[in-house]
């Protein structure tokens, strides 16, 4: 278990979205304690991913679903979170990660028996690289639920420290370690 007072942490997109879903009682207690002590920190790339997701849901729905998606989107945007911008330093680190790992290390996701396209996977991979770069530049441990991609990024940062001077290592905490 990771004690909430050990933060602050940067939450990747999937870990941040778990804060909104009903979880077990242990996770609910952990999240409540964390938010009592710290702000939720996310990368600007996480906001892009979340808003894109709401937009995709909205465009695929009818009037009733669109209204529901729009209310979820508004609720998300009104939450109190600290968004860490993608500044020049983060852009440089993101570019280095993408150059050293040009292909996504994990296989395409499958949903409803459909495989994620190469273009979609590459897009998601680039957001993961930007989120990891945000964590490195901000010197925050990254809470995630995507070990295949983030462990590959950690390995490349460890393998080529000269490409990431004054940064690192990438500190990863898997979502399941919190409770």
N, C-alpha and C positions, 0 to 999 in steps of 0.2 A: 504494500500500500504506500502511496505517495501522500504525505500529509499536505492538506491544502495550504498551510502556512508557508510551505517551501517555495511557493510561486514568487512572482508571477510567471505564467507560462504563456506561450503562443499556442493558440488552438488552430489546427488545420481545419479545413472546411467540414470534413465528416465529424471530427471531434466536437467542433462548435455546434453543429446541427444536433448532436446527441444531447446537448444541454436543454434543448427545447422539447425533446421527446420524453415521455414517461419512461423512466428506467426503474431499476430495482430500488428498494428503499435505501440500500447502502450508497448507491451512486447519488441519489437525491440528497442525502445528508452531506456527502462529499461536496457536491456542487453548491449547495446552500452555504456551507462553511467557507468554501473558496470565494464565493461572491461577497461574503461578509468582509473578507480581508483584502481581496484584490479585484481589480477590474478584469473583465474578459478582454484579452488582447488577441487581435486577428490581423492578418496581413490584408492589404488592399486587394490582393489577388483572391482572397477568400470572399470578400464582398462581391467582386466580379463574378466568381463562380456561383454564389448564392442568387444574385439578381438574374444571371443568365438562366439558372435553373427555374426560377419563378417565371421568367419570360417564356421559356419553352413549354412549361405546363399551361400557362395562360393561352398560348397560341394553339394548343392542341385541344382546348376545352370549349364547351358550349357556354352559354351565358351564365348559368348557375355556377359551373366550375370556375369560370373566369372571375366571378365575384369573390368566390372563396379564395382563389389564388391571390387576388389583389389584396384581400384583407390579411393574408399570411405575409405577403411582401411588405405591406405597410407596418405590420407588427414587427417584422424583422428590422426594418429601417429605424423604428422608434426605440429599439433596445439600446441600453447603455453599454456600449463597447468602446474600447480604444482601438482605432484602426491605425495600424502602422503603415505609412505611405511607402510606395516604391520609389525611393530616391535614387540618386546616381550610384551610390555605393551598392545598394541592393541590386540595381540593374547590372552592374559589373559582375557581381557574384553570381547572379542568375545566368548571365551569359557564359561564364566559366563553367558552371554546372552543366548547362545545355551543350556546350562544346565537348566536354569530357564524357558526357552520356547522351549522345544524340538520339538514341532510341529508347523508348520506354522499357524499363526492365521487367515490368509485369505484363502478363497476358491481357488481352482485351477482356473487359467485363461482359458478362452475359446477363441479359434481362429479358424475361418473357420469351426465352428461346432465341433471342436475337443477339448476335455478337456485335460489340462496339466496333465501329469502323476505324480504320487506321488513322484517318484524319481526326476523329473524335478522341482517340486514345492519345495521339500526339498533343492535341490541345490540352487535355487533362494533365498530361505529363509536364507540359510547360508550366502550368499553374502550380504543380507540386514543386517544381524547381524554384519558382518565385517565392513560394511559401517557405521553403527551406532556406533560401537566401535571406529572407526577412528575419528568420530565427537566428541565423548566423550573425548578421549585422547588428541586430538588436541584442545579441547575447542572451537570448531567452531559450530555455528548453522548449522543445516542440512536442505538444501532445497530438497524437495522430492515431489513425486506425487504418493505416496503409503501409504495412511493414515492407512489402516488396520494393516499393519505390523509394521510400525514405531511407531504408537501410542501404540501398545502392548509392544514394547520395552521400550518406555518412561515410561509406567505404571510399568513395572517390575523394572526398575532402581529406580523409586520413591518408590516402595514398599519394596525393599531390598537394602537400601543405604549402609548397612554394606558390601555388596558384591562389591561395587564400591567406595571404600574409596578415598577421595580427588577428585572425579569426579562428574559430574552431576550438575544439571539435564540435560537430553538430550533436547536441544533446537531444536524444529521442526518448520519449515516454509513450509507450503504447497505452491507449485509452483503457484497456483492461487492467493495467497496473495501478490505476488510481484508487481502486477499492479492494 
